[in-house]
Every structure is written in structure tokens, then in C-alpha cells.
Amino acid sequence: MSLINRQLRLKTRPEGLVKREDFELHQQPVPELKDGECLVRVLYLSMDPTNRVWMSDIPQYMPPVAIGEVMRALGVARVVASKSSYYAEGDLVQGLVGWQDYAVIDDRRRKDYVKLPSRAPVPLPTLLGACGFSGITAYYGLTEIAPVQPGETLVVSAAAGSVGSIAGQIGKLRGARVVGIAGGADKCRHLVDELGFDVAVDYKADNWKQALADATPDGVHVNFENVGGQVMRAVLSRMVNGGRVALCGLIANYTTGSRPSDDYSIMIVKRLTVRGFLAFDYHDTQKAVHDLVGWVSTGKIKAEETIEDGLENAPVVLNKLFEGGNRGKLLLRVSDET
């Protein structure tokens, strides 16, 4: 009996938060493999703010997902059948597999996928989080984009999320004083008590701007920015002259349709260096992954995942990123690891 592949295809471009109705659940038999192809079973999908960007018909670093296409997403999958000279049955791969049960990988697109070790040094979810693109983003943001030095003050927004939580811990490893911004008292306690941040600021509190000022008496040397909007503006106002900003994301704008203020005068007044970047910019990530796996394996960095289940739930699960419903890396389990 042939395998049936369920796919979530983009039906309409969402306005605001994502709805189930924005997608069509399509079912079809998996195709016959051609020479140079393999079939993979999706195990975990990475739920990322960029998924929401890809749904929008706006200028971006990759083409928007077209209406009728399978929703683009990064994931970990296992090879279940192969006519490939590179992938064998049982191999684990990481790459853009999409919101579906199965995907076909062509040897000609081999550079778009990473073959993982048969015995992963950390759990598979961690390979999509702290030791995957989330960790890689944090790593390069603080080692190449805006290198933080011992004794400096680093502020990380969305600090309880998949990238921010790792960025803050890397900042501590590099000897910085780390201030995290997160939503809610529980997340703030988690940052300080469990992840080792020096201070956490609750942006949902009425006096959060004063709390940020109190937490940065000597100013901010490096801002690892994930949020944008009023949070970013408040942090920029605390920057020292010559401060550096690693601009990773602007999640505050992804579901509202708004754009950041075009008042950039603070960047002139403070003589700031602001660099936007993407983890996809880095093709040779061997050293980053090696360091991240080492830090996680030895307990120097704590990895945390929020794991939800069910391919059909992908649209609702993605909204947790914008509603503050996750801690650490948000993942969707599509099938068992066996």
C-alpha cells in the first residue's frame, strides 16, 4: 500500500495571527522515487517567526511561499527510502522539508540539507534549537556581527525565546553582564534563576522602561535585537556612544502589518553600528555547531524546548511565538523518532 502524504498548503495570506483556514490540508500518495532522490519522513518541524514572514507577499530574503505551495519550514527527517548515492535508508537529515509528513530530496539540492550523525550528540529537538539555526544565529550574532567583550553590558530582547535564551548564555560565557527582556514574571525568573542572566526586565510591567534604565546604569554596549518596536527604541535610548546592534528579528511587526519608526536620529547621536543578519548567511557552521554541542553537553548552556504535536496543528502552534506561549525553542512533532 502506498504511503499517503499530508501537506499543509498556503490557501490565503494571513492577516494578523495565522488561522487554520489560511491553509488547505492536502493528501496525496508519495511519488515514485527517481534516480538521485530519497524519501524522508518528517520528525520535527522548527516553528520560527520567519515562517510568518514567508507567508507574506513582501520583499524578503527568500521568495514568499506562493498560494497553493506547501508551507516552507526547517525540520529534521529520517530517510525511509532511497535511490540516492548520498543518502541511505535510516540517515537523519536537516533542512527545508516543509509542513508535510514526507518530502523528496534530490541529490542536486544536497547543499540545502545537512546529514546528521547517526548517533546525535544531543537530542534531536536540540539539533533544531540550541545546536541548530537558533543557536547558530545567537553564536554569530555575538561573535561576528556585534562581538561582545568581557565587562560590557549586553541586552537581549525576546530573551526567553529560542535565539534570545542562547544569546544571553553565550554573552555570559564571553564575560558580559547580561540583561534579558521577556514577557511575564515567570519567564523573567527563569532567565535569572535557571539561565544565569544578571537581570531580567518584564516588558509587560507598567514600569518596564524604568526597570530597563535601572538595569543598565552604565548604558548598553551591545543589543541583540529580536523584537523591534517600542522595545528596540527603549534599548537604543540606553546605548553608549559607539554601541553595536545585532539586528536578528523584528517580531513585533510580523503580525501587525506595521513597520518600525523611520526616526533613526538616535543612531546618529549615539554613533551606533547596526547590522542585520541571517543564520542562512553562514554556510560553514562546523565550528559554531561544535562549540554549541560542547556547551550544551557540558551544561554550560541550558537548552529548552516547547514541543507540540500534530501536523494539522501547525498554524495554531506557530501563533505561540507571537502570543508568548513558549519558552526556548518551539517545535512541532510530526511523527515519532523510531
C-alpha positions in Angstrom: 0.0 0.0 0.0 1.4 3.4 -1.0 2.2 6.0 1.7 -0.1 9.0 1.9 1.5 12.4 2.4 -0.4 15.1 4.2 0.6 18.6 3.3 -0.4 22.0 4.6 -0.6 24.3 1.6 -1.0 28.0 1.8 -4.5 29.0 0.8 -4.7 32.7 1.7 -2.1 35.1 3.1 -2.8 35.6 6.8 -3.8 39.0 8.3 -2.6 39.2 11.9 -2.3 35.9 13.6 -2.3 32.7 11.5 -5.6 30.8 11.2 -6.2 27.2 10.2 -8.4 28.5 7.4 -5.3 30.1 5.8 -4.2 26.6 4.9 -5.6 23.6 3.0 -4.8 20.1 4.2 -4.0 18.2 1.1 -3.5 14.4 0.9 -1.8 12.5 -1.9 0.3 9.4 -2.4 4.0 9.9 -2.1 5.6 10.0 -5.6 7.8 7.2 -7.0 11.4 8.0 -6.5 13.7 8.7 -9.4 17.4 8.1 -9.5 19.2 10.5 -7.3 16.2 11.0 -4.9 15.3 9.9 -1.5 12.1 10.0 0.6 12.3 11.3 4.1 9.8 11.1 7.0 9.5 14.4 8.8 10.1 14.0 12.5 10.2 17.6 13.9 9.4 20.9 12.4 11.0 24.1 13.6 8.4 26.8 14.3 10.1 30.2 13.7 9.0 33.8 13.3 10.3 33.7 9.8 7.6 31.2 8.9 5.1 34.1 9.3 7.3 36.4 7.1 7.4 33.7 4.3 3.6 33.8 4.2 3.5 37.5 3.4 3.9 38.9 -0.1 6.5 41.4 0.9 10.2 41.9 -0.1 12.2 39.4 1.9 15.4 37.4 1.7 13.6 34.4 0.1 10.7 34.3 -2.3 7.4 34.3 -0.4 5.6 31.0 -0.3 3.2 31.0 -3.2 -0.5 30.4 -2.8 -1.0 26.6 -3.3 2.5 25.7 -2.2 3.5 23.5 0.7 4.4 25.8 3.6 8.2 26.2 3.9 9.8 25.1 7.1 13.0 23.8 8.5 12.9 20.3 10.1 14.6 17.1 11.0 13.7 14.0 9.0 14.7 10.4 8.5 15.3 8.7 5.2 12.8 5.9 4.6 13.6 5.0 1.0 16.5 6.0 -1.2 17.7 5.9 -4.8 20.4 8.4 -3.9 24.1 7.8 -4.0 24.5 10.1 -0.9 21.6 9.3 1.4 20.9 5.8 2.8 17.8 4.5 4.4 17.9 5.4 8.1 20.0 8.6 7.7 18.9 11.7 9.6 18.8 14.9 7.6 18.1 18.6 8.5 16.8 21.1 6.0 13.8 22.8 4.5 11.3 19.9 4.5 8.1 21.9 4.8 4.8 21.4 6.6 4.2 17.8 5.5 4.6 14.2 6.5 7.1 13.3 3.8 9.5 15.1 1.5 11.6 14.1 -1.5 15.2 15.2 -1.5 17.1 15.4 -4.7 20.9 14.9 -4.8 21.2 18.0 -6.9 19.9 20.0 -3.9 22.3 18.3 -1.5 23.8 21.6 -0.3 20.3 22.6 1.1 20.4 19.7 3.6 22.7 18.6 6.4 23.2 14.9 7.0 23.3 14.5 10.8 25.4 12.0 12.7 23.7 8.5 13.1 24.1 9.0 16.8 23.3 12.6 17.5 25.4 14.0 20.4 22.3 15.8 21.8 18.5 15.1 21.4 17.0 15.7 18.0 14.9 18.7 19.2 18.1 20.3 20.5 19.6 20.0 17.0 16.9 22.3 15.7 17.2 24.7 18.7 20.3 25.4 20.8 22.6 23.4 18.5 20.7 24.3 15.3 19.8 27.5 13.5 18.6 29.2 16.7 21.9 28.6 18.4 23.9 29.4 15.3 22.1 32.7 15.0 22.9 33.6 18.6 26.5 32.4 18.1 27.4 34.5 15.1 25.4 37.5 16.4 27.7 37.8 19.4 31.0 36.6 17.9 31.0 38.3 14.4 28.1 40.7 14.0 28.3 42.5 17.3 31.1 40.8 19.3 30.5 41.3 23.0 33.5 41.8 25.3 34.1 40.9 28.9 32.7 43.6 31.3 30.3 45.0 28.7 26.5 45.2 29.1 24.5 43.1 26.7 20.8 43.5 26.4 18.8 40.7 24.7 15.2 41.1 23.7 12.8 38.1 23.5 15.3 36.6 25.9 13.2 33.6 26.8 12.8 32.5 23.2 14.9 30.1 21.2 17.5 32.6 19.9 17.5 35.0 22.8 17.9 32.4 25.5 21.1 31.1 23.8 22.4 34.6 23.0 22.2 35.6 26.7 24.0 32.5 27.8 26.7 33.0 25.2 27.0 36.6 26.5 27.7 35.2 30.0 30.3 32.8 28.6 32.0 35.8 27.0 32.1 37.6 30.3 29.4 40.2 29.7 26.8 41.5 32.1 23.5 40.3 30.5 20.1 41.9 30.8 17.2 40.0 29.3 13.8 41.4 28.3 10.9 39.0 28.3 7.2 38.9 28.9 5.9 37.9 32.3 7.3 37.3 35.8 7.7 33.6 35.3 9.9 34.0 32.2 12.0 36.7 33.9 12.6 34.4 36.9 13.6 31.6 34.6 16.2 33.8 32.9 17.8 34.8 36.1 17.4 31.7 38.3 17.9 29.0 35.6 19.8 30.5 32.7 22.1 32.8 34.7 21.1 36.2 33.3 22.2 39.0 35.6 18.9 40.9 35.3 15.5 40.3 33.6 13.1 43.1 32.6 9.4 42.3 32.2 8.1 44.4 29.3 4.5 43.6 30.4 5.0 45.5 33.6 3.9 49.1 33.8 7.3 50.4 34.8 9.4 48.3 32.4 11.2 51.3 30.9 12.4 52.5 34.3 13.4 48.9 35.1 15.5 48.8 32.0 17.2 52.1 32.9 17.9 50.7 36.4 19.3 47.5 35.0 21.7 49.4 32.7 23.3 52.1 34.8 26.4 52.2 32.7 24.5 52.1 29.4 24.2 49.3 26.8 27.3 48.2 24.8 25.6 45.5 22.7 22.0 45.0 21.8 20.9 41.6 20.5 17.6 42.6 19.0 14.8 40.2 18.3 11.7 42.3 18.8 11.8 45.8 17.3 9.0 48.4 18.0 9.0 50.2 21.4 11.3 47.6 23.0 14.0 48.3 20.5 13.6 52.0 20.8 13.8 51.8 24.6 17.1 49.8 24.4 18.6 52.1 21.7 18.0 55.1 24.1 20.2 53.3 26.6 23.1 52.6 24.2 26.5 54.0 24.9 28.3 56.0 22.2 29.6 53.6 19.6 27.4 50.8 20.7 26.7 47.8 18.5 23.4 46.3 17.5 23.0 42.7 16.1 19.6 43.0 14.4 18.2 39.5 14.3 14.5 40.0 14.1 11.5 42.4 14.4 8.8 40.0 15.6 6.7 42.9 17.0 5.9 43.8 13.4 5.3 40.4 11.8 1.6 40.1 12.5 0.6 43.7 12.8 1.4 44.9 9.3 3.2 47.9 10.8 6.7 49.0 10.2 9.4 50.4 12.6 9.6 54.1 13.0 11.8 55.8 10.4 13.3 58.1 13.1 16.9 56.9 13.1 18.3 60.0 14.8 19.4 58.0 17.9 21.7 56.0 15.6 23.5 59.2 14.6 23.5 60.8 18.1 25.0 57.6 19.6 27.1 56.7 16.6 25.7 53.2 16.6 26.7 50.3 14.4 23.6 48.3 13.4 23.9 45.1 11.3 21.1 42.9 10.2 22.0 39.3 9.6 20.6 35.8 9.0 21.9 32.4 10.0 21.4 31.4 6.3 24.4 33.7 5.6 26.7 31.1 7.1 27.3 28.0 5.1 30.3 26.5 7.1 28.8 26.3 10.6 31.0 23.4 11.8 32.8 25.4 14.4 29.6 27.0 15.7 27.8 23.7 16.0 30.9 22.1 17.6 31.1 24.8 20.2 27.3 24.8 20.9 27.2 21.0 21.2 30.1 21.2 23.6 28.5 23.9 25.7 25.2 22.0 25.9 26.8 18.6 26.6 28.8 20.0 29.5 25.9 22.1 30.9 27.5 25.5 30.2 24.4 26.3 28.1 20.9 25.0 29.0 18.7 24.1 26.1 15.0 24.1 26.5 12.2 23.2 24.0 8.5 23.6 23.9 7.2 20.7 21.9 3.7 20.5 20.5 2.2 17.6 18.4 0.3 17.2 15.2 1.0 18.4 11.7 -2.6 19.7 11.4 -1.9 22.0 14.4 1.0 23.8 12.8 -0.8 27.2 12.2 -2.1 27.4 15.8 1.2 26.3 17.2 3.1 28.9 15.2 1.0 31.6 16.9 2.5 30.7 20.3 5.6 32.7 19.1 3.6 35.9 18.9 1.4 35.3 22.0 4.3 34.4 24.3 3.2 30.8 24.7 6.6 29.1 24.5 9.9 29.0 26.4 13.0 28.2 24.5 12.7 26.5 21.1 9.2 25.9 19.8 8.9 22.7 17.8 6.1 20.6 16.3 6.5 16.8 16.5 5.1 15.3 13.3 6.0 11.7 13.9 7.8 9.5 16.4 11.6 9.3 16.2 11.5 5.5 15.7 
